[in-house]
């Protein structure tokens, strides 16, 4: 069964518009939650992470994410998108005991920004 | 500057060849990881190592091998037993607990089978 779901494969937004990337997961307790960003042909960079405390997490580059336990979601948001935000975004969740206490990555969402 | 380096950036392999991908870090991190990335599939864990001279299989270890003789280095060998090796390979490391701490990624190696 899919443990981490990013429902949107591609999203296109206009520069200056707001952005929300969805991440849903199945997990028995409160997991560790991460959002990473990958520019084409590059490695991944951490945007933000959550494991306890305030459910609204601030990250780098103006991104934030909100943990909603009741919805098993950890959606990434940005109020105003810049052309440089065009990249692929990955949600990661764990550790999953059924996967040997490892992280599971979602399939990613490709963000395109139109001017 | 501290970071993770991967070499080469591009690698071409002929059928039946073994190839080795290099991963070096100067972050003084204990844990290191190898992931495979295919379009639309996210990252899949190949191997990971929590300390020197110890490593564990990930989800897709068949056809791959690793070594961890030094803290800084975690090379990955793609053997001829790996039937579909064309992919983007990412190395990562974490300073603390594996899989719950932030992972720091290298720039990746793109392997193509000719």
Interface residues (C-beta under 8 A of the other chain):
Chain A: X4 X9 X32 X34 X36 X41 X42 X43 X44 X45 X46 X49 X51 X90 X94 X95 X99 X100 X101 X102 X103 X105 X106 X107 X108
Chain B: X4 X6 X40 X41 X42 X43 X44 X45 X48 X56 X58 X59 X90 X92 X98 X99 X100 X102 X103 X104 X105 X106 X107 X108 X110
